[in-house]
Amino acid sequence: MDSIDELDMFEADRRLALYNEYRDAAGLFRYYIETELRAYLANGVNVEPVAAPGGTYFKVTLTDVWIYEAERINRFVPETVIYSVNDVHVQMLKAEE
């Protein structure tokens, strides 16, 4: 196996580990939020459209957050604010019965 194959295997393993972490964490959160750049799980969401001279953008405040990003050391954060000029999708997750 050459180094490119090893790198591909390493990246595939990291993606699988991140997906498994997401699947395990999803039951702890009320909302799934998706922007053009990444996805989040959160227990609190506030989306505020902001009119600006160049057009409207969205200020999205998330509380009790898990960030779907492989490069982050700590994916759990108490609060984050996202600014987006593109669509922001917010889905309420079904509570487990």
NORDA-V499751 format. One record per backbone hydrogen bond with DSSP energy under -1.0 kcal/mol. CO is the residue of the C=O (numbers start at 1). NH is the residue of the N-H. Records with the same first field share a line. If there is no record, write none. Layout:
CO = NH, NH
This chain:
2 = 6
3 = 7
4 = 8
5 = 9
6 = 10
7 = 11
8 = 12
9 = 13
10 = 14
11 = 15
12 = 16
13 = 17
14 = 18
15 = 19
16 = 20
17 = 21
18 = 22
19 = 23
20 = 24
21 = 25
22 = 26
25 = 28
26 = 29
30 = 93
31 = 42
32 = 91
33 = 40
34 = 89
38 = 35
39 = 68
40 = 33
41 = 66
42 = 31
44 = 63
46 = 61
48 = 59
50 = 57
52 = 55
55 = 52
57 = 50
58 = 84
59 = 48
60 = 82
61 = 46
62 = 80
63 = 43, 44
65 = 77
66 = 41
67 = 69
69 = 72
75 = 67
77 = 65
78 = 64
80 = 62
82 = 60
84 = 58
89 = 34
91 = 32
